[in-house]
Amino acid sequence: MKKALITGINGQDGSYLAEFLLEKGYEVHGILKRNSVAENQTARLDSIFGELNLEYADMTDMGSLIRVLNSIKPDEVYNLAAQSHVRISFDQPIYTTNVVALGVLNLLESVRLTNKNIKIYQASSSEMFGNSIDDDGFQRETTPLKPVSPYGCAKVYAYNISCNYRNSYDMYISNGILFNHESPRRGTNFVTNKVVKEAVKIKYGLSNKLMLGNLEATRDWGHAKDYVRAMVMILNQEQPNDFVCATGKSHSVRDLCDYTFSSLGLNYQDYIGVDKKYYRPEELKHLKGDSSRLQSIGFKSEYTFETMLDEMIEHWENVYK
């Protein structure tokens, strides 16, 4: 039986990945960072809690990572831990860098010192591209990295140090360059779930206004369930490599609002306002990924933009109706 260690197991991606690996017969271990409200730590894991092996550790504490690696002796490590909110990274740039950049170095060095034969999946991000776009309007593995946020900058370091350790120490390290991916488990301070949740509340008379930032920003939105399948596929290739994971279709925040409110029988223009405080100091205008390399190893998304939002709407309707 393969052993997998997931950092950030209690996040959106970590919880879906844990479920998927259990279905595939893995022994699943996860790293938790202590939270003062214990109930918040494992809420996304409730349905599988008894099947998991959870440890306390921190990406900024290399000693704790070495302890966990020596104790578990995993075959695979999926590094999903991060301060992942881009707008908040402008408010907390040092913390974001410590976790997202130096935390990855701590993990890579810990694996190198304990057992460099462990396979590592590094969660990279489309935020690394910034406003860099190829002539055909897509971003792909060869597109120059020009991040426009502290989070994006930290992810570029993590990506580059992962490639460096792969080449320098002959370690199996693959980067999954994931574009935006959502689900009912997404934090409600992220725009997709923020819009869906508030639209449902408005429908049921529990709210009457939603303030957002840049409505014209476009993103390539997929479903987290699809993308965790990609993670496992990436880590089970014969040779390590880097893969863009995206749908190849882009929608604006305005499109997101229009579809969500229309699905609920509402006109978004009656309820959406714009507040400059939600703008980033430097805006990322457009993301659309070319996942041809990932598709060449057999990946195919099961969700569309619309079916993803339908699932999220259904979730919040079950909460509020």
Buried (B, 14 or more C-beta within 10 A) or exposed (E): EBBBBBBBBBBBBBBBBBBBBBEEEBBBBBBBBEEEEEEEBBEBBEEBEEEBEBBEBBBBBBEBBBBBBEEBEBBBBBBBBBBBBBBBBBEBBEBBBBBBBBBBBBBBBBBBEBEBEBBBBBBBBBBBBBEEBBEEEBBBBEBEBBBBBBBBBBBBBBBBBBBBBBEEEEBBBBBBBBBBBBBBBBEEEBBBBBBBBBBBBBBEEEBEEBEBBBBEBBBBBBBBBBBBBBBBBBBBEEEBBBBBBBBBBBBBBBBBBBBBBEBBEBEBEEBBEEEEEEBBEEBBEBBBBBBEBBBEEEBEBEBBBEEBBBBBBBBBBEEEE
